[in-house]
Amino acid sequence: MDAGFWVWDAASRLILDGTSRAGRIVGIAYTGGGAGSSAADLSGGAPFWAFMPQWIFRRVAGAEPTPIVSINASGISWYYSGNSSGSNAYSPVPGWLVFGVY
């Protein structure tokens, strides 16, 4: 007999299958709008990350880059692209990187 966690909607369609895999959060790092890194042991599975911005839109100029992220078994690092648009409204989006392994 199978065991796990399944959720169906009112039309009996499977909308969540919790038997496949679940991530384990290893750490959270605040980017602050600048480059950085966080050492962590991510060798216990396939690493993943997600970015939670501190704010979504501050200006409509479109010069609000999110971090460029690199992750491997020894940790996570990030940086922001330079101001190639020439806009004086360049404002990197600070936020939190949540990372872990599947």
The first five atom37 places (N, CA, C, CB, O) and aatype in JSON, in Angstrom:
{
  "aatype": [12, 3, 0, 7, 13, 17, 19, 17, 3, 0, 0, 15, 1, 10, 9, 10, 3, 7, 16, 15, 1, 0, 7, 1, 9, 19, 7, 9, 0, 18, 16, 7, 7, 7, 0, 7, 15, 15, 0, 0, 3, 10, 15, 7, 7, 0, 14, 13, 17, 0, 13, 12, 14, 5, 17, 9, 13, 1, 1, 19, 0, 7, 0, 6, 14, 16, 14, 9, 19, 15, 9, 2, 0, 15, 7, 9, 15, 17, 18, 18, 15, 7, 2, 15, 15, 7, 15, 2, 0, 18, 15, 14, 19, 14, 7, 17, 10, 19, 13, 7, 19, 18],
  "atom_mask": [
    [1, 1, 1, 1, 1],
    [1, 1, 1, 1, 1],
    [1, 1, 1, 1, 1],
    [1, 1, 1, 0, 1],
    [1, 1, 1, 1, 1],
    [1, 1, 1, 1, 1],
    [1, 1, 1, 1, 1],
    [1, 1, 1, 1, 1],
    [1, 1, 1, 1, 1],
    [1, 1, 1, 1, 1],
    [1, 1, 1, 1, 1],
    [1, 1, 1, 1, 1],
    [1, 1, 1, 1, 1],
    [1, 1, 1, 1, 1],
    [1, 1, 1, 1, 1],
    [1, 1, 1, 1, 1],
    [1, 1, 1, 1, 1],
    [1, 1, 1, 0, 1],
    [1, 1, 1, 1, 1],
    [1, 1, 1, 1, 1],
    [1, 1, 1, 1, 1],
    [1, 1, 1, 1, 1],
    [1, 1, 1, 0, 1],
    [1, 1, 1, 1, 1],
    [1, 1, 1, 1, 1],
    [1, 1, 1, 1, 1],
    [1, 1, 1, 0, 1],
    [1, 1, 1, 1, 1],
    [1, 1, 1, 1, 1],
    [1, 1, 1, 1, 1],
    [1, 1, 1, 1, 1],
    [1, 1, 1, 0, 1],
    [1, 1, 1, 0, 1],
    [1, 1, 1, 0, 1],
    [1, 1, 1, 1, 1],
    [1, 1, 1, 0, 1],
    [1, 1, 1, 1, 1],
    [1, 1, 1, 1, 1],
    [1, 1, 1, 1, 1],
    [1, 1, 1, 1, 1],
    [1, 1, 1, 1, 1],
    [1, 1, 1, 1, 1],
    [1, 1, 1, 1, 1],
    [1, 1, 1, 0, 1],
    [1, 1, 1, 0, 1],
    [1, 1, 1, 1, 1],
    [1, 1, 1, 1, 1],
    [1, 1, 1, 1, 1],
    [1, 1, 1, 1, 1],
    [1, 1, 1, 1, 1],
    [1, 1, 1, 1, 1],
    [1, 1, 1, 1, 1],
    [1, 1, 1, 1, 1],
    [1, 1, 1, 1, 1],
    [1, 1, 1, 1, 1],
    [1, 1, 1, 1, 1],
    [1, 1, 1, 1, 1],
    [1, 1, 1, 1, 1],
    [1, 1, 1, 1, 1],
    [1, 1, 1, 1, 1],
    [1, 1, 1, 1, 1],
    [1, 1, 1, 0, 1],
    [1, 1, 1, 1, 1],
    [1, 1, 1, 1, 1],
    [1, 1, 1, 1, 1],
    [1, 1, 1, 1, 1],
    [1, 1, 1, 1, 1],
    [1, 1, 1, 1, 1],
    [1, 1, 1, 1, 1],
    [1, 1, 1, 1, 1],
    [1, 1, 1, 1, 1],
    [1, 1, 1, 1, 1],
    [1, 1, 1, 1, 1],
    [1, 1, 1, 1, 1],
    [1, 1, 1, 0, 1],
    [1, 1, 1, 1, 1],
    [1, 1, 1, 1, 1],
    [1, 1, 1, 1, 1],
    [1, 1, 1, 1, 1],
    [1, 1, 1, 1, 1],
    [1, 1, 1, 1, 1],
    [1, 1, 1, 0, 1],
    [1, 1, 1, 1, 1],
    [1, 1, 1, 1, 1],
    [1, 1, 1, 1, 1],
    [1, 1, 1, 0, 1],
    [1, 1, 1, 1, 1],
    [1, 1, 1, 1, 1],
    [1, 1, 1, 1, 1],
    [1, 1, 1, 1, 1],
    [1, 1, 1, 1, 1],
    [1, 1, 1, 1, 1],
    [1, 1, 1, 1, 1],
    [1, 1, 1, 1, 1],
    [1, 1, 1, 0, 1],
    [1, 1, 1, 1, 1],
    [1, 1, 1, 1, 1],
    [1, 1, 1, 1, 1],
    [1, 1, 1, 1, 1],
    [1, 1, 1, 0, 1],
    [1, 1, 1, 1, 1],
    [1, 1, 1, 1, 1]
  ],
  "atom_positions": [
    [[0.83, -1.17, 0.0], [0.0, 0.0, 0.0], [0.89, 1.25, 0.0], [-0.95, -0.01, 1.21], [1.85, 1.33, 0.76]],
    [[0.56, 2.21, -0.86], [1.3, 3.47, -0.9], [1.03, 4.29, 0.35], [0.92, 4.28, -2.16], [-0.04, 4.22, 0.95]],
    [[2.02, 5.06, 0.73], [1.85, 5.98, 1.86], [2.41, 7.32, 1.46], [2.56, 5.44, 3.14], [3.43, 7.4, 0.78]],
    [[1.76, 8.39, 1.88], [2.22, 9.73, 1.56], [1.14, 10.75, 1.81], [0.0, 0.0, 0.0], [0.17, 10.49, 2.51]],
    [[1.32, 11.91, 1.22], [0.4, 13.01, 1.41], [-0.09, 13.47, 0.04], [1.06, 14.18, 2.18], [0.7, 13.89, -0.79]],
    [[-1.4, 13.38, -0.18], [-2.0, 13.81, -1.44], [-3.13, 14.77, -1.14], [-2.51, 12.61, -2.26], [-3.82, 14.64, -0.13]],
    [[-3.33, 15.75, -2.03], [-4.44, 16.69, -1.91], [-5.15, 16.74, -3.25], [-3.95, 18.12, -1.47], [-4.52, 16.89, -4.3]],
    [[-6.48, 16.61, -3.21], [-7.31, 16.69, -4.41], [-8.23, 17.9, -4.31], [-8.12, 15.39, -4.61], [-8.59, 18.33, -3.22]],
    [[-8.61, 18.45, -5.47], [-9.59, 19.54, -5.47], [-11.0, 18.97, -5.52], [-9.34, 20.51, -6.66], [-11.19, 17.75, -5.49]],
    [[-11.99, 19.85, -5.61], [-13.4, 19.42, -5.59], [-13.77, 18.55, -6.78], [-14.3, 20.63, -5.55], [-14.73, 17.79, -6.72]],
    [[-13.01, 18.66, -7.87], [-13.28, 17.85, -9.07], [-12.45, 16.56, -9.08], [-12.98, 18.67, -10.33], [-12.32, 15.92, -10.13]],
    [[-11.9, 16.18, -7.95], [-11.1, 14.97, -7.78], [-9.82, 14.96, -8.61], [-11.92, 13.77, -8.14], [-9.33, 13.9, -9.01]],
    [[-9.26, 16.16, -8.87], [-7.98, 16.26, -9.56], [-6.88, 16.38, -8.51], [-7.95, 17.48, -10.54], [-7.0, 17.14, -7.55]],
    [[-5.83, 15.62, -8.69], [-4.69, 15.69, -7.78], [-3.99, 17.03, -7.95], [-3.71, 14.51, -8.03], [-3.54, 17.35, -9.05]],
    [[-3.89, 17.81, -6.87], [-3.22, 19.12, -6.96], [-1.92, 19.16, -6.17], [-4.16, 20.21, -6.47], [-1.11, 20.07, -6.37]],
    [[-1.7, 18.2, -5.27], [-0.44, 18.13, -4.55], [-0.11, 16.68, -4.27], [-0.49, 18.95, -3.23], [-0.91, 15.95, -3.69]],
    [[1.08, 16.27, -4.71], [1.57, 14.92, -4.43], [2.81, 15.05, -3.58], [1.86, 14.13, -5.75], [3.9, 15.33, -4.09]],
    [[2.66, 14.85, -2.29], [3.76, 15.01, -1.35], [4.66, 13.8, -1.25], [0.0, 0.0, 0.0], [5.54, 13.76, -0.39]],
    [[4.46, 12.81, -2.1], [5.31, 11.62, -2.04], [6.55, 11.74, -2.89], [4.52, 10.42, -2.47], [7.48, 10.95, -2.73]],
    [[6.6, 12.73, -3.79], [7.73, 12.8, -4.72], [9.01, 13.27, -4.02], [7.4, 13.74, -5.87], [10.01, 12.55, -4.01]],
    [[8.99, 14.45, -3.44], [10.13, 14.93, -2.68], [9.75, 16.23, -1.99], [11.37, 15.14, -3.59], [8.88, 16.97, -2.45]],
    [[10.4, 16.49, -0.91], [10.17, 17.73, -0.17], [11.52, 18.35, 0.15], [9.35, 17.46, 1.14], [12.48, 17.65, 0.48]],
    [[11.59, 19.65, 0.03], [12.84, 20.34, 0.3], [13.07, 20.55, 1.78], [0.0, 0.0, 0.0], [12.13, 20.62, 2.57]],
    [[14.32, 20.64, 2.15], [14.72, 20.93, 3.53], [15.5, 22.25, 3.51], [15.59, 19.76, 4.15], [16.55, 22.34, 2.87]],
    [[14.98, 23.25, 4.19], [15.65, 24.56, 4.23], [16.89, 24.46, 5.11], [14.69, 25.66, 4.75], [16.83, 24.0, 6.25]],
    [[18.0, 24.9, 4.56], [19.28, 24.88, 5.29], [19.6, 26.27, 5.84], [20.42, 24.38, 4.37], [20.2, 26.39, 6.9]],
    [[19.21, 27.32, 5.11], [19.53, 28.67, 5.58], [18.76, 29.75, 4.87], [0.0, 0.0, 0.0], [18.11, 29.52, 3.85]],
    [[18.84, 30.95, 5.43], [18.24, 32.15, 4.85], [19.3, 33.25, 4.97], [16.89, 32.56, 5.59], [19.89, 33.44, 6.02]],
    [[19.52, 33.97, 3.87], [20.52, 35.04, 3.86], [19.89, 36.32, 3.33], [21.76, 34.65, 3.0], [19.18, 36.29, 2.33]],
    [[20.13, 37.43, 3.98], [19.66, 38.74, 3.52], [20.69, 39.32, 2.56], [19.41, 39.71, 4.72], [21.87, 39.39, 2.89]],
    [[20.24, 39.73, 1.38], [21.18, 40.22, 0.36], [21.58, 41.67, 0.57], [20.59, 40.06, -1.01], [22.71, 42.05, 0.27]],
    [[20.68, 42.48, 1.08], [20.99, 43.88, 1.32], [21.21, 44.71, 0.06], [0.0, 0.0, 0.0], [21.61, 45.87, 0.16]],
    [[20.97, 44.15, -1.11], [21.17, 44.88, -2.35], [22.6, 44.87, -2.85], [0.0, 0.0, 0.0], [22.93, 45.61, -3.78]],
    [[23.46, 44.05, -2.24], [24.86, 43.96, -2.66], [25.31, 42.52, -2.78], [0.0, 0.0, 0.0], [24.58, 41.6, -2.4]],
    [[26.5, 42.32, -3.28], [27.05, 40.98, -3.46], [27.35, 40.34, -2.11], [28.32, 41.01, -4.32], [27.61, 41.03, -1.12]],
    [[27.3, 39.0, -2.08], [27.62, 38.3, -0.85], [27.6, 36.8, -1.04], [0.0, 0.0, 0.0], [27.41, 36.3, -2.14]],
    [[27.79, 36.1, 0.05], [27.76, 34.65, 0.02], [27.44, 34.11, 1.41], [29.11, 34.09, -0.49], [27.55, 34.82, 2.41]],
    [[27.05, 32.85, 1.44], [26.77, 32.18, 2.7], [27.22, 30.73, 2.56], [25.25, 32.27, 3.09], [26.73, 30.0, 1.7]],
    [[28.17, 30.32, 3.41], [28.64, 28.95, 3.38], [27.62, 28.04, 4.06], [30.02, 28.82, 4.07], [27.07, 28.38, 5.1]],
    [[27.37, 26.9, 3.45], [26.43, 25.92, 4.01], [26.73, 24.56, 3.4], [24.95, 26.34, 3.75], [27.19, 24.47, 2.27]],
    [[26.46, 23.52, 4.15], [26.63, 22.16, 3.64], [25.37, 21.77, 2.88], [26.93, 21.15, 4.79], [24.36, 21.41, 3.48]],
    [[25.44, 21.84, 1.56], [24.31, 21.48, 0.71], [24.61, 20.19, -0.06], [23.99, 22.62, -0.27], [24.06, 19.96, -1.14]],
    [[25.47, 19.36, 0.5], [25.88, 18.13, -0.17], [24.89, 16.98, 0.04], [27.24, 17.71, 0.3], [25.07, 15.91, -0.53]],
    [[23.85, 17.19, 0.85], [22.91, 16.12, 1.16], [21.78, 15.96, 0.17], [0.0, 0.0, 0.0], [20.8, 15.29, 0.49]],
    [[21.87, 16.55, -1.0], [20.81, 16.44, -2.0], [21.0, 17.45, -3.11], [0.0, 0.0, 0.0], [22.08, 18.02, -3.26]],
    [[19.94, 17.66, -3.88], [19.97, 18.64, -4.97], [19.68, 20.02, -4.39], [18.95, 18.27, -6.09], [18.6, 20.23, -3.83]],
    [[20.61, 20.98, -4.5], [20.38, 22.3, -3.92], [19.28, 23.07, -4.65], [21.67, 23.11, -3.95], [19.08, 22.91, -5.86]],
    [[18.57, 23.9, -3.9], [17.56, 24.8, -4.48], [17.65, 26.14, -3.75], [16.12, 24.2, -4.37], [18.22, 26.24, -2.67]],
    [[17.08, 27.18, -4.37], [17.01, 28.49, -3.74], [15.76, 29.2, -4.22], [18.28, 29.32, -4.05], [15.21, 28.89, -5.27]],
    [[15.32, 30.18, -3.43], [14.19, 31.04, -3.79], [14.5, 32.44, -3.26], [12.82, 30.49, -3.21], [15.11, 32.58, -2.2]],
    [[14.08, 33.46, -4.0], [14.32, 34.84, -3.6], [13.02, 35.5, -3.16], [14.96, 35.63, -4.75], [12.02, 35.45, -3.88]],
    [[13.02, 36.1, -1.98], [11.87, 36.85, -1.48], [12.27, 38.32, -1.42], [11.41, 36.32, -0.06], [13.02, 38.72, -0.53]],
    [[11.77, 39.14, -2.36], [12.17, 40.55, -2.39], [11.63, 41.33, -1.21], [11.72, 41.19, -3.67], [10.53, 41.06, -0.72]],
    [[12.4, 42.32, -0.77], [11.95, 43.2, 0.3], [10.84, 44.11, -0.2], [13.13, 44.04, 0.85], [9.91, 44.44, 0.53]],
    [[10.93, 44.5, -1.46], [9.88, 45.25, -2.13], [9.86, 44.82, -3.59], [10.11, 46.8, -1.99], [10.86, 44.33, -4.11]],
    [[8.74, 45.01, -4.24], [8.62, 44.56, -5.62], [8.89, 45.7, -6.6], [7.23, 43.96, -5.88], [9.73, 45.58, -7.48]],
    [[8.17, 46.81, -6.44], [8.36, 47.94, -7.35], [8.61, 49.2, -6.53], [7.12, 48.12, -8.27], [7.8, 49.58, -5.69]],
    [[9.73, 49.83, -6.79], [10.01, 51.1, -6.14], [9.88, 52.22, -7.16], [11.43, 51.1, -5.49], [9.43, 53.32, -6.83]],
    [[10.27, 51.94, -8.38], [10.16, 52.91, -9.47], [9.66, 52.16, -10.71], [11.53, 53.61, -9.76], [9.67, 50.93, -10.73]],
    [[9.23, 52.88, -11.69], [8.77, 52.25, -12.93], [9.84, 52.28, -14.01], [7.52, 52.93, -13.42], [9.54, 51.98, -15.17]],
    [[11.06, 52.63, -13.66], [12.13, 52.75, -14.65], [12.61, 51.4, -15.16], [13.3, 53.51, -14.05], [13.25, 51.33, -16.2]],
    [[12.31, 50.33, -14.45], [12.77, 49.01, -14.86], [14.24, 48.76, -14.55], [0.0, 0.0, 0.0], [14.82, 47.8, -15.05]],
    [[14.84, 49.59, -13.74], [16.25, 49.44, -13.41], [16.39, 48.87, -12.0], [16.99, 50.78, -13.52], [17.19, 49.36, -11.21]],
    [[15.61, 47.86, -11.7], [15.6, 47.27, -10.37], [15.98, 45.8, -10.46], [14.22, 47.44, -9.7], [15.1, 44.94, -10.44]],
    [[17.26, 45.5, -10.54], [17.68, 44.11, -10.74], [17.55, 43.27, -9.47], [19.12, 44.06, -11.23], [17.74, 43.76, -8.36]],
    [[17.21, 42.0, -9.68], [17.24, 41.02, -8.6], [18.61, 40.35, -8.62], [16.07, 39.98, -8.74], [19.33, 40.48, -9.6]],
    [[18.97, 39.64, -7.57], [20.31, 39.05, -7.54], [20.5, 37.93, -8.55], [20.6, 38.52, -6.16], [19.56, 37.22, -8.92]],
    [[21.73, 37.8, -8.99], [22.14, 36.68, -9.84], [22.79, 35.67, -8.89], [23.14, 37.13, -11.01], [23.78, 35.98, -8.23]],
    [[22.22, 34.47, -8.83], [22.55, 33.51, -7.78], [23.32, 32.33, -8.32], [21.29, 33.03, -7.09], [23.05, 31.84, -9.42]],
    [[24.29, 31.87, -7.55], [25.04, 30.65, -7.84], [24.98, 29.78, -6.58], [26.54, 30.97, -8.26], [25.22, 30.26, -5.47]],
    [[24.66, 28.5, -6.77], [24.55, 27.6, -5.62], [25.24, 26.29, -5.93], [23.07, 27.37, -5.24], [25.15, 25.79, -7.06]],
    [[25.91, 25.73, -4.94], [26.55, 24.42, -5.1], [26.59, 23.73, -3.74], [28.0, 24.55, -5.7], [25.98, 24.21, -2.78]],
    [[27.29, 22.62, -3.65], [27.3, 21.81, -2.43], [27.91, 22.53, -1.22], [28.05, 20.54, -2.69], [27.67, 22.12, -0.09]],
    [[28.7, 23.59, -1.46], [29.35, 24.26, -0.33], [28.69, 25.57, 0.08], [30.78, 24.51, -0.66], [29.13, 26.2, 1.04]],
    [[27.65, 26.0, -0.63], [26.96, 27.21, -0.22], [26.33, 27.96, -1.38], [0.0, 0.0, 0.0], [26.15, 27.43, -2.47]],
    [[26.0, 29.2, -1.11], [25.3, 30.05, -2.08], [26.01, 31.4, -2.15], [23.79, 30.24, -1.68], [26.52, 31.89, -1.15]],
    [[26.04, 31.98, -3.34], [26.61, 33.32, -3.51], [25.74, 34.09, -4.49], [28.09, 33.25, -4.02], [24.99, 33.5, -5.27]],
    [[25.82, 35.41, -4.44], [25.0, 36.25, -5.29], [25.7, 37.57, -5.57], [23.63, 36.49, -4.65], [26.59, 38.0, -4.84]],
    [[25.27, 38.18, -6.66], [25.73, 39.53, -7.01], [24.63, 40.18, -7.84], [27.09, 39.5, -7.79], [23.7, 39.51, -8.28]],
    [[24.75, 41.47, -8.04], [23.79, 42.21, -8.83], [24.46, 42.72, -10.09], [23.18, 43.37, -8.02], [25.64, 43.09, -10.06]],
    [[23.74, 42.75, -11.19], [24.3, 43.26, -12.43], [24.56, 44.76, -12.3], [23.36, 42.98, -13.63], [23.94, 45.44, -11.48]],
    [[25.47, 45.25, -13.11], [25.8, 46.67, -13.09], [24.72, 47.51, -13.74], [0.0, 0.0, 0.0], [23.78, 46.98, -14.34]],
    [[24.84, 48.79, -13.63], [23.87, 49.72, -14.2], [24.18, 49.97, -15.67], [23.86, 51.05, -13.42], [24.74, 51.01, -16.02]],
    [[23.82, 49.02, -16.52], [24.1, 49.16, -17.95], [23.06, 50.0, -18.67], [24.19, 47.79, -18.6], [23.26, 50.38, -19.82]],
    [[21.95, 50.28, -18.01], [20.89, 51.06, -18.66], [21.19, 52.55, -18.67], [19.56, 50.82, -17.97], [20.57, 53.3, -19.42]],
    [[22.14, 52.99, -17.85], [22.45, 54.4, -17.75], [21.4, 55.17, -16.94], [0.0, 0.0, 0.0], [21.46, 56.4, -16.85]],
    [[20.46, 54.46, -16.37], [19.39, 55.1, -15.61], [19.9, 55.59, -14.27], [18.22, 54.13, -15.41], [20.72, 54.93, -13.63]],
    [[19.43, 56.76, -13.85], [19.79, 57.24, -12.52], [18.87, 56.66, -11.46], [19.75, 58.77, -12.48], [18.99, 56.98, -10.27]],
    [[17.93, 55.79, -11.88], [16.99, 55.15, -10.96], [17.43, 53.73, -10.62], [15.58, 55.14, -11.56], [16.64, 52.95, -10.11]],
    [[18.7, 53.39, -10.91], [19.21, 52.05, -10.62], [19.13, 51.78, -9.12], [20.67, 51.89, -11.13], [19.72, 52.5, -8.32]],
    [[18.41, 50.73, -8.76], [18.22, 50.43, -7.34], [18.05, 48.92, -7.19], [16.98, 51.19, -6.77], [16.94, 48.41, -7.37]],
    [[19.13, 48.19, -6.85], [19.03, 46.74, -6.69], [17.99, 46.36, -5.63], [20.39, 46.15, -6.33], [17.85, 47.03, -4.62]],
    [[17.29, 45.29, -5.89], [16.24, 44.83, -4.99], [16.84, 44.0, -3.85], [15.18, 44.01, -5.76], [17.36, 42.92, -4.1]],
    [[16.79, 44.5, -2.61], [17.26, 43.69, -1.5], [16.2, 42.65, -1.14], [17.59, 44.58, -0.27], [15.03, 42.79, -1.51]],
    [[16.6, 41.64, -0.43], [15.65, 40.62, -0.02], [16.35, 39.45, 0.63], [0.0, 0.0, 0.0], [17.51, 39.55, 1.02]],
    [[15.64, 38.36, 0.74], [16.14, 37.18, 1.42], [16.24, 36.02, 0.44], [15.24, 36.8, 2.6], [15.33, 35.79, -0.36]],
    [[17.36, 35.31, 0.49], [17.53, 34.08, -0.27], [17.32, 32.91, 0.69], [18.96, 34.02, -0.95], [18.01, 32.77, 1.7]],
    [[16.35, 32.11, 0.35], [16.06, 30.89, 1.14], [16.68, 29.74, 0.35], [14.49, 30.68, 1.38], [16.42, 29.61, -0.85]],
    [[17.48, 28.9, 0.99], [18.15, 27.85, 0.25], [18.17, 26.55, 1.06], [19.56, 28.28, -0.11], [18.08, 26.54, 2.29]],
    [[18.3, 25.47, 0.32], [18.32, 24.15, 0.97], [18.54, 23.06, -0.03], [0.0, 0.0, 0.0], [19.07, 23.3, -1.12]],
    [[18.13, 21.87, 0.31], [18.32, 20.68, -0.56], [17.02, 19.89, -0.63], [19.48, 19.78, -0.03], [16.21, 19.88, 0.29]],
    [[16.85, 19.21, -1.77], [15.77, 18.23, -1.96], [16.3, 16.87, -1.57], [15.23, 18.22, -3.44], [15.57, 15.88, -1.64]]
  ]
}
